[in-house]
């Protein structure tokens, strides 16, 4: 990250961050990385600042270089690793935040971030203060209360025009639920291509609104549902839409309660889905049964490129079925099994066979498990037969 950028976070345990994720100019993890024709990578802001100082060569190898030679890095797993770097918020002191979700923390969660009193931009209340004071202010703000009631009444009027008489009585109750109104309005205001709904305390009952507003109407490409209270029932609502969806390419469900049954629903949908490329199921109480459902899906799905199963309860049985399924899979490029602490040496043969025969996988993450040092050596030997392959243990 460029040194002159004003950031509200600091990196945690920066010495543990791999050097290949750091910019040679600023020595921080890449921010908006770009590559050069000579195969070097820099933060966009760093290399542009370098070239604007009338430098005409690459900082690393001194080959001739200009702005038009720079190319954005589009490799999904590189951005994934950068987004997963742990940071600390310098405003509220919260730790173990992922850098990729930090802006959401500032925009929606940080109690010390500055916010304004507003439903939308045309409100005239000039109050600005920390988020932990917002609710107190809005409870006393006449401008806010007046605008809120106008918004509710406006939505009621618009929807009543298209509903039959026998549904209107139920609609009144629905529209007076401020939580549902807030969720619909938030999705409506979000960009069409990316909907961020992380850590909003959503439950299964909210999934119908999310599907209708974010996936069906806005046709979003990225949907982030991290850190809510979604279980198998909510996964079923998502799965019914995923089977024939042609817009969503990234779905983040980490830190929910999906479980093996919810994975079964999602895997069935992804067997026929031809669009989704990135699926994040970290920390969802998934066992070898859920891994089996995903393995069956991977035997048929040829679209998914990244699958994250970190911090679950997958053991050797789950690893073996996943590895066997990936022998013939031609699309998956990144598999993350970090912090599945029941993975042991009983998985090693299947993992080696997968690395030997699979032609698409580029990155395998196996940190924090029960693999012995000898198994790690065997995996390193298997790595010698693979070009452009990253193995993290």
N, C-alpha and C positions, 0 to 999 in steps of 0.2 A: 504494500500500500504506500502511496506517495507520502513523503514525510510532512508536507505542508497541508495535508487534508485534516480537517478538524473533525475528529471522530469522538463519539461519546463512549467508546469501549477501549479496553486494553486487552492484549492477548494473555491467556493463562498458560503457564509452562511453555513459553515460547521456544525454549531450547529443544523441546521434544518434536517440534514441527519439522517435517522433512525439508531439507534444503532445496529439493527440486520443486517445492511449492512456493519458494521465496524469490522475489525479484532481485536480480544482481545489483540494481541501482540503489533501491531503498532498503534492501535486506528484510523487508516485511513480506508476509504472504501476499500473493498476487491479488490485485483488485482490477477487475476488467482486463484479464490478460490478453496480450497480443503476441504473435510470433513474427519472426523475420525470415526472409529467404534463406538465411544462414542457419536456421533452426534454433535460434535463441528466443527466449520468452521474457517479457517484461510487463509491468503494469502499464496500461495505456498512458496514464497521466505522466508516469516517469519517463518513458521513452519519448513522448511528445515534447516534454520539457527539455530533454537532452538535445533533441533535434532543433528545437527553437533557439538554442544557444549557439546556433550556426555550426553544430557538429554534423558531419555528413557520413559518419561511419558507425557501425555497430559497437556498443560499449564493450562487448565481450571479445570479439575477434577482429574488429576494425575493418570488416568488409564494408564496402560502400552501401549506404542506406539512406532512404528518404521516407517521408510520411506515407506516400502511396504504396510502399512496399509492405506495410504492416497488415497483418491478417488476424482477425479475431479468433481466439481459441474456442472451438465449438464442441470439444470432446466432453460428453456429459459427465463422465466419472471424475474428470479433473475439477469441474465446477462443483461436483458433489463433495469431493474431499475438501475443497476450499470452504464450502458452505458449512461443513461439519466442524471446522476449527472452533475450539472453545474460547469464549471471550467473557470478560467481566464488564458489566455496565458501570461506568464511572459516575453516573448520576445517582442510582439507587443502591449500588453495591452488589446487585444480584450476580451470581457466578454461574459457570457451566452453561452459558447460553451459546447456541450455535451462531456463528457469524452470519450465515445465510438467513437466519430468522431474527437477526438483531433489529432490523428496521421495523419489523412487526412488533417487537418488544417496545420500541420507542413510540410507535404510532398508536398502539392499543393497550399496552400493559404497564409500562414503567410508571410507578407512582410519582416520580420526581420530574418527569418530562413535562415541558410546557404545552398546554392545550388551551384552546379558546372555547368560549361558551357558544356553541353553534349546533344546529341541526344541518344547516347548509350555509353556503357562503354569503347569502344575502341578508343574514341577520345583522342587526345593528348594535347588539351588545358588544362592547369593546373589552370585556374582561378577558385577561390572560393570566393563567397561573398554573401551578402544578396539578397533575391529574388527581392526586389524593385530596385536593380541595374542590374539584369540579362538582361533585355531587352536592356538596354543601351549598355551593354558589347557585347551582341550577334549581335547587329546592326553594331558593329565595328570589330568583330572577323572574320578574314578570314578563319580560320579553321572551325568554325561553319557554315559559309555560304557555304563553299565548300562541307562539309559533308551533309548539308541539300539538296543541289541540287543533290548529288549522290543518296541520299535516294529516292527522288522524281523520278529520272530517273530509278532507279532500280525497283520501284513499277510499273511504267508505262510499263517497258519491261516485267515484269512477268505477268501482267494482260493482256497485249496485245496478248500474246501467246494463250490464251484460249478464246478470244472474237472474234466474227464474224466481218467481215470487215465493215458492215453497222453500227456497234456500236462504232467503234474506234474514230470517230470524236467527239461523245458525251463524250467518256471516257477522252479525252485530257482535256476538260473543267472540268470534275469532279476531275481529279487527280491534277490539278493545284489549287484546293481549299485547302489551307494549313490547314484550320480548320478540314475538313473531314479527311485529311491525319493524322493529329495529333490525332484525336479521334480513328481512326482505329489502329494506332500504339500503343497508350496508352492501349487499350483493349488487343492487342496482347501481350504486355509486362506484363500484369497483371497475377496474379495467376489464374489457371483454375477454382478454386472453389469459389473465391470471387472477384467480380468486383466492385471497388469503383469509382463512377462517381458523387460524391456529389459536388454541388455548382460549376458547370462548365459552367453555362449559356446555357445549352442545351435547344433546342426547339423541337417541334414536328418533324421537318425535320431531326433531329439527331436520332430519335427513330428507323428508319429502320436499320441504321448502328449498333445501340446497340443490337437490336434483332438478326441481322444476325451474328455479331461477338461474342457477349457475351453469348447469350442464345442458338442459333442454333449451332455455331461452337465450342465454348469452353464448352458448357453445364455447365455453372456456377451454383453453389448451392446458392450463395448469390449475389444479385444485389442491389446496393445502388444508388438511383437516387435523393437523398434529395437535396432540394434547387435549383431546376432548373426552367425552364419556360414551363413545360409540362402541357397541358390542355387535354380536352376530346379527341381530335384527336390523340394525342400521346398515351393516354390510350387505344384507339381502336387498335393501332398498337401492343401494348403489349398484349392486350387481345387475339388477333388472334393467338398468339404463346402460350399463357398460357393454352388454352383449352386442348391441348394434350401434354403439356410439362411434362417430367418425371425427371427433374434434379433440377429445381429451388425450394428451400425450404424457402427462405427468400427474400421478396421484400419490399424495403423501398422507399416510394414515398412521404414522408413528405415534407411540405413546397413547394408544387407545386400549380397548378391551375386545378386539376382534375375535381372538381365540381360534381354535381349529375349525369350528363350525362356520364362523364368518369367512375364514380362508377358503373353505369348501365352496361357499357361494361365489366368492370373487374368482376363484380358479375356474369354475364352470363358465362364468361369463368371459373370462380371458381366453378360454379355449377357442372361441370363435371371434373374439375382438381382433381387429386388424389395425388398430391405431395407437393404443397405449404403449409407451416405450419405457417409462420409469415408474416402478412401484416400490414404495417405501413402507415396510411393515415392521419396522423396529419396535421392540418393547410392546408386544401385543399378546403375550401368554401363548405363543405358538409352540407346539411340541412336534414330535416326529409325525404325528397324524396330519397336522397342517402341512408339514414338509412333503408328505406323500401326495396330498392334493395338488400342491404346487408342481411337484415332479410330473404328475400326469398331465398337467396343463402345459408344461415346458416341452413335452413330447410332441405337442400339436401346434402350439403357438410359435410363430416365427417373426414376431414383431417386437416383443419385449427385449430391451437392451440392458436394463439395470434392475437388479432385484436386491433389496436390502432387508436382511432378516436378523440384524444385530439385536443383542439384549433380549433374546427369547429363551426358550427351554428346549431347543433342538439338540438331540443327542446323536450318537453314531448311526442309529437307524435312519434318522432323518437325513443326515449327510450322505449316506450311501445311496438312498433313493434319488436325491437331488443330483449327485454326481453321475449316477447311471443314466439319468434322463438327459443330462447335458452332453453326453458323448455324441449324440446325434443332433442336438440343437444347434442351429446355425445363426442365431440372432443375439443371444445374451452375451454382453461384453463385460459386465461387472456383476460379481456376486459377493455380497458382504455378509459374513457370518461372525462378525466381531462379538465377543462376550456371550457366546453360547457355551457355558462352562462345562457342559457334559460331553463335548466333543473330545475324543481321545484317540489313541493309536489304532483303535479298531476301525477308524475311518480311512486310514492312510492308503490302503490299496485302492479303494474307490477313487480317492482324490488324485492319486498318481495316474490311474487309467483315464480319468477325465482330462487331466492336463495333457496326456499323451495323444488322445484322439480328438478332443474337441478343437474345432477350427476357428471359433469366433471369440472365446473368452479372452479378455485382455487384462483383467484385474481380479484377484482373489484375495479377500481380507479374512484372516483367521486369528486375529489377536485375541488374547485372554481366553484360553481354553486349557485342556489337559494334555495336549500333544507333548510328547517327550522330546528331548533334544535330538534323539536319534531320528524320530519321525520328521523333525524339521530339516535335518540333514538330507534325508531321502527326498523330501519335497524340493530342496534346493538343487539336488542332482537332476530331478525331473525338469526343473526350470531351465536347465542347460539346453534342452531340446526345443525350447520355445523362444521365438523372437518377439520382441515388443510386448513382453508379458510382465506384469507387476504382481509380485507375491508379497503380502504383508503379514508377518507373523509376530 
